[in-house]
Amino acid sequence: MRITPLVVGPLQANCWLVADERSGEAVLVDPGDEGERIARAVRDAGVTLTAIWLTHAHFDHVGGIASLFHAGFVVPIHLHPDDRPLYERATESGAMFGVRVDAPPPPDQVLAAGQELRVGRHAFNVVHTPGHAPGHVIFVGDGVALTGDLLFAGSIGRTDLPLANPAAMASSLERVAALPDETVVHPGHGPSTTIGRERATNPFLNGVARVVGA
C-alpha cells in the first residue's frame, strides 16, 4: 500500500491518496481543495481512482470534489449521514473564511460504524468518532489510521465549531488512543505520527489536558 499526502488549500489540509500498488486501485481521503492539482497527482501516480472517502464534511476537506468531477474523476463519494448538513453548507462555510468552494456533488455512499471499505487487497474499518463534527469518522486498517480532524501530532481538532461536541470528542479520543502503539496516524492537518508517540506526548491523550466542555 502506498499513501501519498497532498497539502491543499489556504488551511493546509491533508488530502491522502491511498493506493494498492498491486491492483493499481486507489481512493482519495478528504480532497479539500485544489481539485485540478489532485487530479494531476492521480494521473501521475498511474492509478485507477475508485472512490472518495470523507472523514467529515468541513469545507476544507470537501472543497476539491467538484473540480475533481469536472476533471473526469466521477467516483462514489462516501460520507457519514450525520455530516450531511455540513456538506450541504460547504460553499457558505467557505465564504465565511474567504475561501471559494464550489458546491460538491451529492454523496452517494453512506458510511457507518463498523463498515469495511477496501482499496484493492487492503481493508479499512470505519470508526465513528464524533466531536469535531457529528459525522466524523476515521479509517483504520493495515497498521494505519486516517484520522481527519480527530487527532493531530501534538494536538486535536477544534470543538468550538457549529455542531461540535466536546463530550463526544473526549470519548472519540479514548477510542483512538486504544489503537496499538505502532499504528501510523495520517491526520487531516500537519505531519504524520504514531499512536504510541501521541499517547506519550500529546497532552489530550496523556492526561495533561482535557477537552474543554467535556
C-alpha positions as CSV (number, residue, x, y, z in Angstrom):
1,M,0.0,0.0,0.0
2,R,1.2,3.5,-0.9
3,I,-0.2,6.5,1.0
4,T,0.7,9.9,-0.5
5,P,-0.1,13.3,1.1
6,L,-1.2,16.4,-0.8
7,V,-1.4,19.5,1.3
8,V,-4.1,21.7,-0.2
9,G,-5.9,25.0,0.2
10,P,-5.4,28.0,2.5
11,L,-6.0,25.9,5.6
12,Q,-3.3,23.5,4.6
13,A,-5.4,20.4,4.8
14,N,-4.1,16.9,4.1
15,C,-5.6,15.0,1.2
16,W,-4.4,11.4,1.1
17,L,-4.1,9.3,-2.0
18,V,-4.3,5.6,-0.8
19,A,-3.3,3.1,-3.4
20,D,-2.9,-0.7,-3.7
21,E,0.3,-1.0,-5.7
22,R,-0.5,-4.5,-7.0
23,S,-4.0,-3.8,-8.4
24,G,-3.5,-0.1,-9.1
25,E,-6.7,0.8,-7.4
26,A,-6.8,4.0,-5.3
27,V,-9.1,6.2,-3.2
28,L,-8.8,9.8,-2.1
29,V,-9.4,10.7,1.5
30,D,-10.6,14.3,2.1
31,P,-9.9,16.1,-1.2
32,G,-10.3,19.5,0.4
33,D,-9.2,22.0,-2.3
34,E,-7.1,22.3,-5.5
35,G,-9.1,19.6,-7.2
36,E,-7.2,20.1,-10.5
37,R,-3.9,19.6,-8.8
38,I,-5.2,16.4,-7.0
39,A,-6.4,15.1,-10.4
40,R,-3.0,15.6,-11.9
41,A,-1.5,13.7,-8.9
42,V,-3.8,10.8,-9.5
43,R,-2.9,10.7,-13.2
44,D,0.8,11.0,-12.4
45,A,0.5,8.1,-10.0
46,G,-0.9,5.9,-12.7
47,V,-3.7,4.5,-10.5
48,T,-7.4,4.0,-11.1
49,L,-9.4,6.1,-8.7
50,T,-12.4,4.1,-7.3
51,A,-13.8,6.3,-4.5
52,I,-13.7,9.4,-2.3
53,W,-13.8,8.8,1.4
54,L,-14.6,11.7,3.7
55,T,-13.6,11.8,7.4
56,H,-16.0,14.7,7.7
57,A,-17.6,17.5,5.7
58,H,-16.0,20.8,6.7
59,F,-15.3,22.8,3.6
60,D,-11.5,22.4,3.8
61,H,-12.0,18.6,3.5
62,V,-14.6,18.6,0.6
63,G,-13.8,21.7,-1.4
64,G,-11.9,19.9,-4.2
65,I,-14.6,17.4,-5.1
66,A,-16.4,19.5,-7.6
67,S,-13.3,20.2,-9.7
68,L,-12.2,16.6,-9.4
69,F,-15.5,15.6,-11.0
70,H,-15.1,18.3,-13.7
71,A,-11.6,16.7,-14.4
72,G,-13.3,13.4,-15.1
73,F,-12.9,11.6,-11.8
74,V,-16.6,10.8,-11.2
75,V,-16.5,8.2,-8.4
76,P,-18.6,7.3,-5.4
77,I,-18.5,9.8,-2.5
78,H,-18.6,8.2,1.0
79,L,-19.9,10.3,3.9
80,H,-21.4,9.6,7.3
81,P,-25.0,10.9,7.2
82,D,-24.7,12.9,10.4
83,D,-22.3,15.3,8.4
84,R,-24.7,15.8,5.5
85,P,-25.8,19.3,6.9
86,L,-22.2,20.4,6.9
87,Y,-21.6,19.0,3.5
88,E,-24.6,20.9,2.0
89,R,-23.4,24.2,3.6
90,A,-19.8,23.8,2.4
91,T,-20.0,26.8,-0.1
92,E,-21.5,29.1,2.6
93,S,-19.0,27.9,5.2
94,G,-16.0,28.5,2.9
95,A,-17.2,32.0,2.1
96,M,-17.2,32.9,5.8
97,F,-13.4,32.2,5.8
98,G,-12.9,34.0,2.4
99,V,-12.5,30.7,0.6
100,R,-14.4,29.9,-2.6
101,V,-15.8,26.4,-2.5
102,D,-17.8,25.0,-5.5
103,A,-20.7,23.0,-4.2
104,P,-19.7,19.4,-4.2
105,P,-21.9,16.7,-5.9
106,P,-24.2,14.9,-3.5
107,P,-22.6,12.0,-1.6
108,D,-23.9,8.6,-2.8
109,Q,-22.5,6.2,-0.3
110,V,-23.3,6.1,3.4
111,L,-20.6,5.5,5.9
112,A,-21.5,3.6,9.1
113,A,-19.6,2.5,12.2
114,G,-18.1,-1.0,11.7
115,Q,-18.3,-0.9,7.9
116,E,-15.4,-2.3,6.0
117,L,-14.0,-0.5,3.0
118,R,-11.4,-1.8,0.6
119,V,-8.7,-0.5,-1.6
120,G,-7.6,-3.4,-3.7
121,R,-6.3,-6.0,-1.2
122,H,-6.3,-3.6,1.7
123,A,-9.3,-3.4,4.2
124,F,-10.1,-0.4,6.4
125,N,-12.7,-0.3,9.1
126,V,-14.9,2.8,9.6
127,V,-14.9,4.1,13.2
128,H,-17.4,6.8,14.1
129,T,-15.6,9.4,16.1
130,P,-17.9,12.4,16.6
131,G,-16.8,15.5,18.4
132,H,-15.1,17.8,15.9
133,A,-18.1,17.1,13.7
134,P,-21.2,14.9,14.3
135,G,-20.5,12.5,11.4
136,H,-16.7,12.4,11.8
137,V,-15.1,9.0,11.1
138,I,-11.7,7.6,10.9
139,F,-10.4,4.8,8.6
140,V,-8.3,2.1,10.3
141,G,-6.5,-0.7,8.6
142,D,-3.1,-2.3,7.8
143,G,-1.5,-0.5,10.7
144,V,-2.7,2.9,9.6
145,A,-5.3,5.3,10.9
146,L,-6.5,8.2,8.7
147,T,-7.8,10.4,11.5
148,G,-9.1,13.5,9.8
149,D,-9.5,16.3,12.4
150,L,-9.9,14.0,15.4
151,L,-6.2,13.7,16.2
152,F,-3.1,15.6,15.1
153,A,0.5,15.3,16.0
154,G,0.6,17.0,19.4
155,S,-3.0,18.3,19.3
156,I,-6.6,17.6,18.4
157,G,-9.4,19.0,16.3
158,R,-11.4,22.0,17.4
159,T,-14.6,21.6,19.4
160,D,-15.8,25.2,19.3
161,L,-17.3,25.0,15.8
162,P,-21.0,24.6,14.9
163,L,-22.3,21.1,15.6
164,A,-19.1,20.2,17.5
165,N,-19.5,18.3,20.8
166,P,-16.7,18.4,23.4
167,A,-18.0,15.4,25.4
168,A,-18.2,13.3,22.2
169,M,-14.7,14.4,21.3
170,A,-13.3,13.1,24.6
171,S,-15.0,9.7,24.1
172,S,-13.7,9.6,20.5
173,L,-10.1,10.3,21.7
174,E,-10.3,7.5,24.1
175,R,-11.3,5.2,21.3
176,V,-8.4,6.2,19.0
177,A,-5.9,6.1,21.9
178,A,-6.8,2.4,22.4
179,L,-5.3,1.5,19.0
180,P,-1.9,-0.2,19.0
181,D,1.2,2.0,19.7
182,E,2.7,1.2,16.3
183,T,-0.4,2.5,14.4
184,V,0.7,5.2,12.0
185,V,-1.6,8.3,12.1
186,H,-2.2,10.3,9.0
187,P,-4.1,13.3,10.2
188,G,-6.2,16.0,8.4
189,H,-3.6,18.7,9.1
190,G,0.1,18.6,9.9
191,P,2.7,15.7,9.9
192,S,2.0,12.0,10.4
193,T,2.7,10.4,13.8
194,T,2.0,7.2,15.7
195,I,-0.5,6.3,18.4
196,G,2.4,5.5,20.7
197,R,4.0,8.8,20.3
198,E,0.8,10.7,20.8
199,R,-0.2,8.6,23.9
200,A,3.2,9.6,25.4
201,T,3.4,13.3,24.3
202,N,0.0,14.6,23.3
203,P,-1.5,16.4,26.3
204,F,-5.0,15.4,25.3
205,L,-4.1,11.7,25.3
206,N,-1.7,11.5,28.2
207,G,-3.9,13.3,30.8
208,V,-2.2,16.6,30.9
209,A,-5.0,18.5,29.2
210,R,-8.7,17.8,28.7
211,V,-11.2,18.8,26.1
212,V,-12.9,22.0,27.3
213,G,-16.6,21.4,27.9
214,A,-16.3,17.6,28.1
